Amino acid sequence: MAGEAGRVLVVDDDAAIRRSLERGLRLSGFSVAVADGGRRGLAEARAERPDIIVLDICMPGFHGIDVCRALRGDGDDVAVLMLSALDEEADRVAGLQVGGDDYLVKPFALQELVLRLHALLHRRPPAATGHLRVGGLVLDRSARQASLDDRPLELTPREFALLEALARDVNIVLTREQLLDLVWGYDFQVRGDAVDTFVSHLRRKLEEGGRPRILHAVPGIGFVLRTDGEVRKAGDRKAGDRAVEGAS
């Protein structure tokens, strides 16, 4: 039954791509709306409140990055999957930095797009409550806000989710595959460079003002949020690893 998979807004200035995606996504069970440019796409997103947006990065006048930045500025954390050409790597990074959740490089297979949309739509677990404290890092999981050494951190929704996943398993090395599953919800083969991109942006924010590094890369394995000298692999948990306070 059409619409059961979720409501998708496709924003692309290429009419052929809009028609192709509209048809393919409808056949895959999605309810689909389309917009032919960034400004119209932003207006549609604000008016219709879709479950997910497929957003072309490079559009004349008002780019996909502008659309995503405006939505995040509204406080809207709708899932956004960005489309880019092969030679638009800098734009893809910029799109992730302003709050995009994922990207696909054109040309792509419809099946991969559908799988990624399903993963993004099901990425959010039930909302956690209370505060997660790791040293000087405090995550308010109800408000989705974070601070480090009493200074607020300006994080995108995806950066917050990544930091929360690492903080829940403090001092435990998590692989890229584990982080993709915990934060992105992917259950199919996908490149792990999205994790590296988000870790890079997150680490810059954590270290702003000369603060010491607490988010470390472990070559050949993954990443760890480290507050002491002890690092363990995922699965080797000890009591007290997860310093979660009660709801406040």
GROMACS elastic network, one bead per residue, 0.5 to 0.9 nm:
[ bonds ]
;  ai    aj funct       b0    kb
    1     4     6  0.61364   500
    1     5     6  0.87121   500
    1    29     6  0.62407   500
    1    30     6  0.87002   500
    2     5     6  0.74830   500
    2     6     6  0.88344   500
    2    26     6  0.64235   500
    2    27     6  0.75244   500
    2    28     6  0.78463   500
    2    30     6  0.56746   500
    2    31     6  0.60426   500
    3     6     6  0.55459   500
    3     7     6  0.64317   500
    3    26     6  0.77384   500
    3    29     6  0.55760   500
    3    32     6  0.79321   500
    4     7     6  0.82816   500
    4    29     6  0.60271   500
    4    30     6  0.63249   500
    4    31     6  0.75392   500
    5    28     6  0.78532   500
    5    29     6  0.53430   500
    5    31     6  0.74558   500
    5   118     6  0.75885   500
    5   121     6  0.87254   500
    6    29     6  0.77828   500
    6    30     6  0.52698   500
    6    31     6  0.61163   500
    6    32     6  0.85167   500
    6    50     6  0.80645   500
    6    51     6  0.60796   500
    6    52     6  0.76991   500
    6   118     6  0.85990   500
    6   121     6  0.77540   500
    7    30     6  0.59705   500
    7    32     6  0.59310   500
    7    33     6  0.77837   500
    7    49     6  0.86333   500
    7    50     6  0.51949   500
    7    51     6  0.51075   500
    7    52     6  0.65512   500
    7    53     6  0.86070   500
    8    25     6  0.83541   500
    8    30     6  0.66640   500
    8    31     6  0.60820   500
    8    33     6  0.63112   500
    8    34     6  0.83730   500
    8    50     6  0.57528   500
    8    51     6  0.60741   500
    8    52     6  0.50553   500
    8    53     6  0.56240   500
    8    54     6  0.71307   500
    8   117     6  0.88689   500
    9    31     6  0.85688   500
    9    32     6  0.58883   500
    9    34     6  0.55486   500
    9    35     6  0.74484   500
    9    41     6  0.78554   500
    9    44     6  0.79741   500
    9    45     6  0.73013   500
    9    48     6  0.89155   500
    9    49     6  0.89895   500
    9    50     6  0.61806   500
    9    51     6  0.80838   500
    9    52     6  0.64709   500
    9    54     6  0.61267   500
    9    55     6  0.81038   500
   10    18     6  0.68021   500
   10    21     6  0.75785   500
   10    22     6  0.75217   500
   10    32     6  0.72554   500
   10    33     6  0.62459   500
   10    35     6  0.62620   500
   10    36     6  0.85124   500
   10    41     6  0.79308   500
   10    52     6  0.88140   500
   10    53     6  0.59718   500
   10    55     6  0.61720   500
   10    56     6  0.82779   500
   11    18     6  0.75522   500
   11    33     6  0.86821   500
   11    34     6  0.58647   500
   11    36     6  0.59821   500
   11    37     6  0.61345   500
   11    38     6  0.68346   500
   11    40     6  0.83085   500
   11    41     6  0.55719   500
   11    42     6  0.87866   500
   11    53     6  0.74058   500
   11    54     6  0.61261   500
   11    56     6  0.61105   500
   11    64     6  0.82351   500
   12    15     6  0.74228   500
   12    17     6  0.72034   500
   12    18     6  0.62800   500
   12    34     6  0.78862   500
   12    35     6  0.65494   500
   12    36     6  0.53580   500
   12    37     6  0.57616   500
   12    38     6  0.76685   500
   12    41     6  0.84028   500
   12    54     6  0.82614   500
   12    55     6  0.64815   500
   12    56     6  0.51995   500
   12    57     6  0.83923   500
   12    58     6  0.86322   500
   12    59     6  0.71566   500
   12    64     6  0.87425   500
   12    83     6  0.88157   500
   13    17     6  0.82717   500
   13    18     6  0.78128   500
   13    35     6  0.77493   500
   13    37     6  0.50487   500
   13    38     6  0.80789   500
   13    56     6  0.78441   500
   13    58     6  0.87539   500
   13    59     6  0.61311   500
   13    60     6  0.78775   500
   14    17     6  0.54330   500
   14    18     6  0.63457   500
   14    19     6  0.88350   500
   14    36     6  0.72517   500
   14    37     6  0.87758   500
   14    59     6  0.88439   500
   15    18     6  0.50537   500
   15    19     6  0.61852   500
   15    20     6  0.85823   500
   15    36     6  0.72766   500
   16    19     6  0.52227   500
   16    20     6  0.61333   500
   16    21     6  0.85846   500
   17    20     6  0.50787   500
   17    21     6  0.59974   500
   17    22     6  0.83103   500
   18    21     6  0.52984   500
   18    22     6  0.58895   500
   18    23     6  0.85195   500
   18    34     6  0.67128   500
   18    35     6  0.80916   500
   18    36     6  0.78756   500
   19    22     6  0.51553   500
   19    23     6  0.61717   500
   19    24     6  0.85364   500
   19    34     6  0.86647   500
   20    23     6  0.53683   500
   20    24     6  0.60687   500
   20    25     6  0.84507   500
   21    24     6  0.50574   500
   21    25     6  0.57494   500
   21    26     6  0.82036   500
   21    32     6  0.87800   500
   21   110     6  0.78335   500
   22    25     6  0.54350   500
   22    26     6  0.60705   500
   22    27     6  0.86226   500
   22    30     6  0.89838   500
   22    31     6  0.88071   500
   22    32     6  0.60275   500
   22    33     6  0.74465   500
   22    34     6  0.73106   500
   23    26     6  0.52719   500
   23    27     6  0.62651   500
   23    28     6  0.86996   500
   23    32     6  0.85915   500
   24    27     6  0.52008   500
   24    28     6  0.62989   500
   24    29     6  0.89735   500
   24    30     6  0.89902   500
   24   110     6  0.70722   500
   25    29     6  0.64823   500
   25    30     6  0.54926   500
   25    31     6  0.76367   500
   25    32     6  0.69830   500
   25   110     6  0.81437   500
   25   114     6  0.73021   500
   26    29     6  0.52145   500
   26    31     6  0.60361   500
   26    32     6  0.63910   500
   27    30     6  0.73091   500
   28   114     6  0.74592   500
   33    44     6  0.85834   500
   33    50     6  0.86657   500
   34    41     6  0.77214   500
   34    44     6  0.85547   500
   35    38     6  0.77589   500
   35    39     6  0.87620   500
   35    40     6  0.58721   500
   35    41     6  0.50630   500
   35    42     6  0.88025   500
   35    44     6  0.73832   500
   36    39     6  0.87026   500
   36    40     6  0.67577   500
   36    41     6  0.70903   500
   37    40     6  0.55476   500
   37    41     6  0.58877   500
   37    42     6  0.86170   500
   37    56     6  0.87811   500
   37    59     6  0.65983   500
   37    60     6  0.76252   500
   37    61     6  0.83988   500
   37    62     6  0.73096   500
   37    63     6  0.81409   500
   37    64     6  0.86158   500
   38    42     6  0.60893   500
   38    43     6  0.86107   500
   38    55     6  0.84851   500
   38    56     6  0.84982   500
   38    59     6  0.68173   500
   38    60     6  0.80516   500
   38    61     6  0.76304   500
   38    63     6  0.57807   500
   38    64     6  0.60563   500
   38    65     6  0.89960   500
   38    66     6  0.76685   500
   38    67     6  0.61008   500
   39    42     6  0.51810   500
   39    43     6  0.63103   500
   39    44     6  0.86553   500
   39    61     6  0.84264   500
   39    62     6  0.61263   500
   39    63     6  0.85377   500
   39    66     6  0.89567   500
   39    67     6  0.73701   500
   40    43     6  0.50663   500
   40    44     6  0.61035   500
   40    45     6  0.85312   500
   41    44     6  0.50579   500
   41    45     6  0.60423   500
   41    46     6  0.85893   500
   41    55     6  0.84480   500
   41    64     6  0.89614   500
   41    67     6  0.75329   500
   42    45     6  0.50660   500
   42    46     6  0.61962   500
   42    47     6  0.85719   500
   42    67     6  0.57517   500
   42    68     6  0.83620   500
   42    70     6  0.78584   500
   42    71     6  0.75271   500
   43    46     6  0.52425   500
   43    47     6  0.61200   500
   43    48     6  0.84478   500
   44    47     6  0.51023   500
   44    48     6  0.56525   500
   44    49     6  0.76747   500
   44    50     6  0.85721   500
   45    48     6  0.54641   500
   45    49     6  0.52814   500
   45    50     6  0.62924   500
   45    53     6  0.79583   500
   45    71     6  0.82447   500
   46    49     6  0.57696   500
   46    50     6  0.85818   500
   46    71     6  0.79706   500
   46    76     6  0.88414   500
   47    50     6  0.88407   500
   49    52     6  0.85992   500
   49    78     6  0.80757   500
   50    53     6  0.69036   500
   50    78     6  0.74610   500
   50    79     6  0.89813   500
   51    78     6  0.62683   500
   51    79     6  0.68731   500
   51   121     6  0.72051   500
   52    78     6  0.58636   500
   52    80     6  0.58511   500
   52    81     6  0.76650   500
   52   117     6  0.75434   500
   52   120     6  0.79832   500
   52   121     6  0.71032   500
   53    78     6  0.73963   500
   53    79     6  0.63318   500
   53    81     6  0.61703   500
   53    82     6  0.81249   500
   54    79     6  0.87884   500
   54    80     6  0.61369   500
   54    82     6  0.58677   500
   54    83     6  0.71049   500
   54   103     6  0.89901   500
   54   117     6  0.87000   500
   55    64     6  0.59466   500
   55    65     6  0.87998   500
   55    67     6  0.84392   500
   55    68     6  0.84775   500
   55    80     6  0.68605   500
   55    81     6  0.61062   500
   55    83     6  0.59145   500
   55    84     6  0.88906   500
   55   103     6  0.89564   500
   56    59     6  0.68012   500
   56    63     6  0.78061   500
   56    64     6  0.55963   500
   56    65     6  0.87321   500
   56    81     6  0.85550   500
   56    82     6  0.56014   500
   56    84     6  0.62582   500
   57    63     6  0.57919   500
   57    65     6  0.60501   500
   57    66     6  0.88328   500
   57    82     6  0.61725   500
   57    83     6  0.58627   500
   57    84     6  0.56736   500
   57    85     6  0.85381   500
   57    88     6  0.86672   500
   57    91     6  0.70837   500
   57    92     6  0.75609   500
   57    95     6  0.74642   500
   58    62     6  0.85624   500
   58    63     6  0.55125   500
   58    64     6  0.63041   500
   58    65     6  0.82262   500
   58    83     6  0.83853   500
   58    84     6  0.69818   500
   58    85     6  0.82455   500
   58    88     6  0.84618   500
   58    91     6  0.81035   500
   59    62     6  0.63484   500
   59    64     6  0.67221   500
   60    63     6  0.64558   500
   62    65     6  0.81518   500
   62    66     6  0.61215   500
   62    67     6  0.72713   500
   63    66     6  0.51631   500
   63    67     6  0.65384   500
   63    68     6  0.88562   500
   64    68     6  0.62053   500
   64    69     6  0.85105   500
   64    82     6  0.76435   500
   64    83     6  0.88478   500
   64    95     6  0.76780   500
   65    68     6  0.51665   500
   65    69     6  0.60380   500
   65    70     6  0.85256   500
   65    82     6  0.88751   500
   65    91     6  0.78662   500
   65    92     6  0.88413   500
   65    94     6  0.71513   500
   65    95     6  0.52842   500
   65    96     6  0.87527   500
   65    98     6  0.70687   500
   65    99     6  0.89046   500
   65   100     6  0.83264   500
   66    69     6  0.51357   500
   66    70     6  0.61131   500
   66    71     6  0.86581   500
   66    95     6  0.88347   500
   66    98     6  0.87286   500
   67    70     6  0.52085   500
   67    71     6  0.62746   500
   67    72     6  0.87240   500
   68    71     6  0.51466   500
   68    72     6  0.61796   500
   68    73     6  0.84340   500
   68    80     6  0.76262   500
   68    95     6  0.74213   500
   68    98     6  0.65862   500
   68    99     6  0.65479   500
   68   100     6  0.66104   500
   69    72     6  0.52552   500
   69    73     6  0.60358   500
   69    74     6  0.86758   500
   69    95     6  0.84144   500
   69    98     6  0.54273   500
   69    99     6  0.69384   500
   69   100     6  0.86915   500
   70    74     6  0.63189   500
   70    75     6  0.88747   500
   70    76     6  0.88692   500
   71    74     6  0.50284   500
   71    75     6  0.65891   500
   71    76     6  0.53601   500
   71    77     6  0.75142   500
   71    78     6  0.81813   500
   71    99     6  0.88847   500
   72    76     6  0.52227   500
   72    77     6  0.63216   500
   72    78     6  0.85656   500
   72    98     6  0.75686   500
   72    99     6  0.66300   500
   72   156     6  0.78901   500
   72   157     6  0.88026   500
   73    76     6  0.73247   500
   74    77     6  0.87744   500
   77    80     6  0.84046   500
   77    99     6  0.82673   500
   77   156     6  0.86948   500
   77   157     6  0.66549   500
   79   100     6  0.74698   500
   79   101     6  0.62147   500
   79   102     6  0.86027   500
   79   117     6  0.87095   500
   79   120     6  0.64313   500
   79   121     6  0.71239   500
   80    99     6  0.80177   500
   80   100     6  0.52618   500
   80   101     6  0.53436   500
   80   102     6  0.67908   500
   80   103     6  0.83921   500
   80   120     6  0.83672   500
   81   100     6  0.64276   500
   81   101     6  0.58192   500
   81   103     6  0.51652   500
   81   104     6  0.74028   500
   81   113     6  0.89700   500
   81   116     6  0.83247   500
   81   117     6  0.76883   500
   81   120     6  0.83988   500
   82    92     6  0.76740   500
   82    95     6  0.74020   500
   82    96     6  0.86032   500
   82   100     6  0.68204   500
   82   101     6  0.78068   500
   82   102     6  0.61755   500
   82   104     6  0.63185   500
   82   105     6  0.85631   500
   83    92     6  0.83228   500
   83   102     6  0.88250   500
   83   103     6  0.56138   500
   83   104     6  0.50621   500
   83   105     6  0.59078   500
   83   106     6  0.67262   500
   84    87     6  0.80680   500
   84    88     6  0.61471   500
   84    89     6  0.80583   500
   84    91     6  0.78370   500
   84    92     6  0.68277   500
   84   103     6  0.72353   500
   84   104     6  0.63827   500
   84   106     6  0.59389   500
   84   107     6  0.88943   500
   85    88     6  0.54764   500
   85    89     6  0.81888   500
   85   104     6  0.85953   500
   85   105     6  0.55165   500
   85   106     6  0.51647   500
   85   107     6  0.77258   500
   86    89     6  0.71262   500
   86   105     6  0.57227   500
   86   106     6  0.64359   500
   86   107     6  0.83501   500
   87    90     6  0.83613   500
   88    91     6  0.52436   500
   88    92     6  0.62900   500
   88    93     6  0.88486   500
   88   105     6  0.87366   500
   89    92     6  0.50299   500
   89    93     6  0.63345   500
   89    94     6  0.86204   500
   90    93     6  0.52234   500
   90    94     6  0.62180   500
   90    95     6  0.86113   500
   91    95     6  0.59898   500
   91    96     6  0.86232   500
   92    96     6  0.63022   500
   92    97     6  0.85517   500
   92   100     6  0.88476   500
   92   102     6  0.89600   500
   92   103     6  0.70961   500
   93    96     6  0.52120   500
   93    97     6  0.61327   500
   93    98     6  0.88414   500
   93   197     6  0.71512   500
   93   198     6  0.89756   500
   94    98     6  0.63591   500
   94    99     6  0.88433   500
   94   100     6  0.87388   500
   95    98     6  0.54155   500
   95    99     6  0.66041   500
   95   100     6  0.54171   500
   95   101     6  0.85559   500
   95   102     6  0.87954   500
   95   103     6  0.85572   500
   96    99     6  0.52579   500
   96   101     6  0.63465   500
   96   102     6  0.70751   500
   96   103     6  0.81917   500
   96   158     6  0.89210   500
   96   194     6  0.85115   500
   96   197     6  0.79846   500
   96   198     6  0.75288   500
   97   100     6  0.69622   500
   97   156     6  0.78117   500
   97   197     6  0.86054   500
   97   198     6  0.76781   500
   97   201     6  0.70742   500
   98   156     6  0.71926   500
   99   155     6  0.87925   500
   99   156     6  0.53713   500
   99   157     6  0.69169   500
   99   158     6  0.70072   500
   99   159     6  0.84106   500
  100   103     6  0.77822   500
  100   156     6  0.86801   500
  100   158     6  0.80852   500
  101   120     6  0.78739   500
  101   157     6  0.86510   500
  101   158     6  0.65752   500
  101   184     6  0.81733   500
  102   116     6  0.83070   500
  102   120     6  0.84105   500
  102   184     6  0.86475   500
  102   194     6  0.74061   500
  103   194     6  0.86423   500
  104   107     6  0.83440   500
  104   108     6  0.70188   500
  104   112     6  0.88273   500
  104   113     6  0.76076   500
  105   108     6  0.64246   500
  106   109     6  0.88393   500
  108   111     6  0.85515   500
  108   112     6  0.72060   500
  108   113     6  0.74715   500
  109   112     6  0.54434   500
  109   113     6  0.66519   500
  109   114     6  0.88923   500
  110   113     6  0.50730   500
  110   114     6  0.61881   500
  110   115     6  0.86611   500
  111   114     6  0.51067   500
  111   115     6  0.62042   500
  111   116     6  0.86439   500
  112   115     6  0.50889   500
  112   116     6  0.61619   500
  112   117     6  0.85564   500
  113   116     6  0.51755   500
  113   117     6  0.61181   500
  113   118     6  0.86680   500
  114   117     6  0.50803   500
  114   118     6  0.62333   500
  114   119     6  0.86144   500
  115   118     6  0.52171   500
  115   119     6  0.62150   500
  115   120     6  0.87140   500
  115   186     6  0.84129   500
  115   187     6  0.88557   500
  115   188     6  0.79121   500
  116   120     6  0.61337   500
  116   121     6  0.85222   500
  116   186     6  0.73506   500
  116   188     6  0.87853   500
  117   120     6  0.51442   500
  117   121     6  0.60754   500
  117   122     6  0.86265   500
  118   121     6  0.51190   500
  118   122     6  0.62599   500
  118   123     6  0.85025   500
  118   186     6  0.88528   500
  119   122     6  0.53150   500
  119   123     6  0.59176   500
  119   184     6  0.69110   500
  119   185     6  0.54454   500
  119   186     6  0.54502   500
  119   187     6  0.75429   500
  120   123     6  0.50314   500
  120   124     6  0.80617   500
  120   184     6  0.65064   500
  120   185     6  0.68675   500
  120   186     6  0.79790   500
  121   124     6  0.75293   500
  122   125     6  0.77329   500
  122   184     6  0.87712   500
  122   185     6  0.69695   500
  123   181     6  0.87033   500
  123   182     6  0.81558   500
  123   183     6  0.68845   500
  123   184     6  0.56872   500
  123   186     6  0.81506   500
  124   127     6  0.77008   500
  124   183     6  0.82449   500
  124   184     6  0.85618   500
  124   185     6  0.82098   500
  125   128     6  0.81425   500
  127   141     6  0.76952   500
  127   142     6  0.71905   500
  128   141     6  0.58168   500
  128   142     6  0.64271   500
  129   140     6  0.76234   500
  129   141     6  0.52940   500
  129   143     6  0.85755   500
  129   246     6  0.79437   500
  129   247     6  0.55658   500
  129   248     6  0.79263   500
  130   139     6  0.84299   500
  130   140     6  0.62512   500
  130   141     6  0.58790   500
  130   142     6  0.63274   500
  130   244     6  0.76458   500
  130   245     6  0.62994   500
  130   246     6  0.54233   500
  130   248     6  0.54202   500
  131   138     6  0.66618   500
  131   139     6  0.54712   500
  131   141     6  0.59511   500
  131   142     6  0.79418   500
  131   244     6  0.63296   500
  131   245     6  0.55526   500
  131   246     6  0.69435   500
  131   247     6  0.66848   500
  131   248     6  0.73349   500
  132   137     6  0.81101   500
  132   138     6  0.57611   500
  132   140     6  0.66643   500
  132   141     6  0.73118   500
  132   164     6  0.79966   500
  132   167     6  0.75419   500
  132   168     6  0.76456   500
  132   242     6  0.81526   500
  132   243     6  0.62771   500
  132   245     6  0.61672   500
  132   246     6  0.88385   500
  133   136     6  0.72447   500
  133   137     6  0.57254   500
  133   139     6  0.63996   500
  133   140     6  0.88507   500
  133   167     6  0.80018   500
  133   242     6  0.87122   500
  133   243     6  0.59142   500
  133   244     6  0.63635   500
  133   245     6  0.73475   500
  134   137     6  0.50868   500
  134   138     6  0.64886   500
  134   139     6  0.85938   500
  134   167     6  0.66823   500
  134   168     6  0.87491   500
  134   170     6  0.74663   500
  134   227     6  0.73806   500
  134   242     6  0.85098   500
  134   243     6  0.65826   500
  134   244     6  0.86712   500
  135   138     6  0.78904   500
  135   148     6  0.87038   500
  135   149     6  0.85179   500
  135   227     6  0.66449   500
  136   147     6  0.80085   500
  136   148     6  0.53936   500
  136   150     6  0.74225   500
  137   146     6  0.73442   500
  137   147     6  0.58592   500
  137   149     6  0.64075   500
  137   150     6  0.81142   500
  137   167     6  0.87232   500
  138   145     6  0.84678   500
  138   146     6  0.56655   500
  138   147     6  0.53507   500
  138   148     6  0.63426   500
  138   149     6  0.83029   500
  138   150     6  0.82860   500
  139   142     6  0.88715   500
  139   143     6  0.88005   500
  139   144     6  0.71880   500
  139   145     6  0.60059   500
  139   147     6  0.66620   500
  139   148     6  0.88308   500
  139   160     6  0.84193   500
  139   163     6  0.86830   500
  139   164     6  0.72505   500
  139   167     6  0.87327   500
  140   143     6  0.56241   500
  140   144     6  0.55801   500
  140   145     6  0.51811   500
  140   146     6  0.60195   500
  140   147     6  0.85474   500
  141   145     6  0.67836   500
  141   146     6  0.83450   500
  141   164     6  0.83450   500
  142   145     6  0.79622   500
  142   247     6  0.87176   500
  143   146     6  0.88178   500
  144   155     6  0.89899   500
  144   157     6  0.76463   500
  144   160     6  0.70057   500
  144   161     6  0.86697   500
  145   152     6  0.78345   500
  145   153     6  0.74740   500
  145   154     6  0.79988   500
  145   155     6  0.77039   500
  145   160     6  0.75823   500
  146   151     6  0.85540   500
  146   152     6  0.60247   500
  146   153     6  0.54515   500
  146   154     6  0.76638   500
  146   155     6  0.76699   500
  146   160     6  0.75704   500
  147   150     6  0.56886   500
  147   151     6  0.51543   500
  147   153     6  0.51086   500
  147   154     6  0.85670   500
  148   151     6  0.52508   500
  148   152     6  0.64467   500
  148   153     6  0.68654   500
  148   206     6  0.74007   500
  149   152     6  0.84228   500
  153   205     6  0.69459   500
  153   206     6  0.74945   500
  154   205     6  0.77340   500
  155   158     6  0.78468   500
  155   159     6  0.56199   500
  155   160     6  0.58039   500
  155   202     6  0.77423   500
  155   205     6  0.81222   500
  156   159     6  0.51237   500
  156   160     6  0.62061   500
  156   161     6  0.86765   500
  157   160     6  0.51701   500
  157   161     6  0.62829   500
  157   162     6  0.87257   500
  158   161     6  0.50416   500
  158   162     6  0.61768   500
  158   163     6  0.86035   500
  158   183     6  0.75034   500
  158   184     6  0.84580   500
  158   198     6  0.80478   500
  159   162     6  0.50719   500
  159   163     6  0.61252   500
  159   164     6  0.84788   500
  159   198     6  0.65402   500
  159   199     6  0.79457   500
  159   201     6  0.81539   500
  159   202     6  0.62873   500
  160   163     6  0.51273   500
  160   164     6  0.60071   500
  160   165     6  0.85927   500
  160   202     6  0.87063   500
  161   164     6  0.50430   500
  161   165     6  0.61870   500
  161   166     6  0.87135   500
  161   182     6  0.86100   500
  161   183     6  0.60082   500
  161   184     6  0.89504   500
  162   165     6  0.51874   500
  162   166     6  0.63727   500
  162   167     6  0.86057   500
  162   179     6  0.73927   500
  162   182     6  0.81983   500
  162   183     6  0.59269   500
  162   184     6  0.89717   500
  162   195     6  0.86619   500
  162   198     6  0.80195   500
  162   199     6  0.80060   500
  162   202     6  0.85957   500
  163   166     6  0.51635   500
  163   167     6  0.59861   500
  163   168     6  0.85621   500
  163   199     6  0.87598   500
  163   202     6  0.78570   500
  163   225     6  0.83375   500
  164   168     6  0.60624   500
  164   169     6  0.87521   500
  165   168     6  0.53320   500
  165   169     6  0.67848   500
  165   170     6  0.88147   500
  165   179     6  0.74247   500
  165   182     6  0.68387   500
  165   183     6  0.71052   500
  166   169     6  0.53688   500
  166   170     6  0.60176   500
  166   171     6  0.84678   500
  166   172     6  0.80189   500
  166   173     6  0.84835   500
  166   174     6  0.75118   500
  166   179     6  0.83417   500
  166   215     6  0.86611   500
  166   223     6  0.81038   500
  166   224     6  0.65052   500
  166   225     6  0.57387   500
  167   171     6  0.83886   500
  167   224     6  0.86977   500
  167   225     6  0.63402   500
  167   226     6  0.88605   500
  167   242     6  0.76309   500
  167   243     6  0.85610   500
  168   241     6  0.76229   500
  168   242     6  0.52853   500
  168   243     6  0.74739   500
  168   244     6  0.80294   500
  169   172     6  0.54612   500
  169   173     6  0.80289   500
  169   174     6  0.81382   500
  169   224     6  0.82606   500
  169   225     6  0.78066   500
  169   234     6  0.78859   500
  169   237     6  0.80552   500
  169   241     6  0.64714   500
  169   242     6  0.61917   500
  170   173     6  0.82563   500
  170   224     6  0.70122   500
  170   225     6  0.53366   500
  170   226     6  0.61367   500
  170   227     6  0.73378   500
  170   231     6  0.85934   500
  170   241     6  0.62737   500
  170   242     6  0.69190   500
  170   243     6  0.86066   500
  171   224     6  0.59809   500
  171   225     6  0.56239   500
  171   227     6  0.66798   500
  171   228     6  0.72856   500
  171   229     6  0.82648   500
  171   230     6  0.63452   500
  171   232     6  0.62458   500
  171   233     6  0.84378   500
  171   241     6  0.78430   500
  172   223     6  0.84004   500
  172   224     6  0.58382   500
  172   225     6  0.73015   500
  172   226     6  0.78234   500
  172   230     6  0.85331   500
  172   231     6  0.55541   500
  172   233     6  0.52184   500
  172   234     6  0.55419   500
  172   235     6  0.83924   500
  172   236     6  0.78843   500
  172   237     6  0.76296   500
  172   241     6  0.87173   500
  173   217     6  0.87793   500
  173   218     6  0.74285   500
  173   221     6  0.75049   500
  173   222     6  0.63344   500
  173   223     6  0.54774   500
  173   225     6  0.78063   500
  173   231     6  0.68060   500
  173   232     6  0.60359   500
  173   234     6  0.58229   500
  174   177     6  0.80971   500
  174   178     6  0.60315   500
  174   179     6  0.65731   500
  174   221     6  0.74668   500
  174   222     6  0.55216   500
  174   223     6  0.55141   500
  174   224     6  0.62321   500
  174   233     6  0.69933   500
  174   234     6  0.59415   500
  175   178     6  0.51354   500
  175   179     6  0.63197   500
  175   180     6  0.86076   500
  175   218     6  0.89689   500
  175   220     6  0.88394   500
  175   221     6  0.54232   500
  175   223     6  0.64712   500
  175   224     6  0.88571   500
  175   233     6  0.89525   500
  175   234     6  0.82715   500
  176   179     6  0.50854   500
  176   180     6  0.60585   500
  176   181     6  0.85823   500
  176   192     6  0.60297   500
  176   193     6  0.86454   500
  176   195     6  0.64832   500
  176   196     6  0.82436   500
  176   221     6  0.74929   500
  176   222     6  0.53989   500
  176   223     6  0.75393   500
  177   180     6  0.50696   500
  177   181     6  0.62592   500
  177   182     6  0.86357   500
  177   186     6  0.87630   500
  177   190     6  0.88991   500
  177   192     6  0.71428   500
  177   222     6  0.85452   500
  178   181     6  0.51267   500
  178   182     6  0.60770   500
  178   183     6  0.84609   500
  178   222     6  0.89250   500
  179   183     6  0.56680   500
  179   184     6  0.74087   500
  179   185     6  0.85879   500
  179   195     6  0.73519   500
  179   222     6  0.87330   500
  179   223     6  0.89107   500
  180   183     6  0.54589   500
  180   185     6  0.61156   500
  180   186     6  0.60074   500
  180   187     6  0.85696   500
  180   190     6  0.86143   500
  180   192     6  0.73877   500
  180   194     6  0.86080   500
  180   195     6  0.71004   500
  181   184     6  0.56157   500
  181   186     6  0.51610   500
  181   187     6  0.67073   500
  182   185     6  0.57275   500
  182   186     6  0.82888   500
  183   186     6  0.84379   500
  186   189     6  0.77599   500
  186   190     6  0.76024   500
  187   190     6  0.86884   500
  190   193     6  0.89634   500
  191   194     6  0.71276   500
  191   195     6  0.87883   500
  192   195     6  0.55444   500
  192   196     6  0.70024   500
  193   196     6  0.50077   500
  193   197     6  0.62053   500
  193   198     6  0.86814   500
  194   197     6  0.50965   500
  194   198     6  0.62596   500
  194   199     6  0.85438   500
  195   198     6  0.52766   500
  195   199     6  0.60343   500
  195   200     6  0.85388   500
  196   199     6  0.50787   500
  196   200     6  0.60867   500
  196   201     6  0.87590   500
  197   200     6  0.52141   500
  197   201     6  0.65005   500
  197   202     6  0.86703   500
  198   201     6  0.51960   500
  198   202     6  0.59856   500
  198   203     6  0.84232   500
  199   203     6  0.58648   500
  199   204     6  0.85469   500
  199   215     6  0.81583   500
  199   217     6  0.89088   500
  199   223     6  0.84139   500
  200   203     6  0.52345   500
  200   204     6  0.63973   500
  200   205     6  0.89197   500
  201   204     6  0.53096   500
  201   205     6  0.65789   500
  201   206     6  0.88754   500
  202   205     6  0.52462   500
  202   206     6  0.62583   500
  202   207     6  0.86950   500
  202   215     6  0.85768   500
  203   206     6  0.50175   500
  203   207     6  0.60834   500
  203   208     6  0.84853   500
  203   213     6  0.76593   500
  203   214     6  0.82117   500
  203   215     6  0.63207   500
  203   216     6  0.85089   500
  204   207     6  0.52249   500
  204   208     6  0.60129   500
  205   208     6  0.52041   500
  205   209     6  0.89153   500
  206   209     6  0.87829   500
  206   211     6  0.71102   500
  206   212     6  0.83426   500
  206   213     6  0.74702   500
  206   214     6  0.78110   500
  206   215     6  0.80856   500
  207   210     6  0.56820   500
  207   212     6  0.61198   500
  207   213     6  0.61035   500
  207   214     6  0.82510   500
  208   211     6  0.61230   500
  210   213     6  0.88498   500
  211   214     6  0.88284   500
  213   216     6  0.71425   500
  213   226     6  0.85939   500
  214   224     6  0.81453   500
  214   225     6  0.56243   500
  214   226     6  0.52513   500
  214   227     6  0.64768   500
  215   223     6  0.70954   500
  215   224     6  0.58124   500
  215   226     6  0.63018   500
  216   222     6  0.86633   500
  216   223     6  0.56358   500
  216   224     6  0.53591   500
  216   225     6  0.63647   500
  216   226     6  0.71298   500
  217   220     6  0.88605   500
  217   221     6  0.81049   500
  217   222     6  0.59609   500
  217   224     6  0.65540   500
  218   221     6  0.55575   500
  218   222     6  0.52399   500
  218   223     6  0.55223   500
  218   224     6  0.72615   500
  219   222     6  0.66520   500
  219   223     6  0.84393   500
  224   231     6  0.78334   500
  226   229     6  0.73412   500
  226   230     6  0.77371   500
  226   231     6  0.72027   500
  227   230     6  0.82251   500
  228   231     6  0.79568   500
  232   235     6  0.83609   500
  232   236     6  0.62872   500
  232   237     6  0.76867   500
  233   236     6  0.58541   500
  233   237     6  0.81426   500
  234   237     6  0.69281   500
  237   240     6  0.87171   500
  237   241     6  0.67712   500
  238   241     6  0.58371   500
  238   242     6  0.88567   500
  239   242     6  0.77121   500
  240   243     6  0.62023   500
  240   244     6  0.89874   500
  245   248     6  0.82865   500
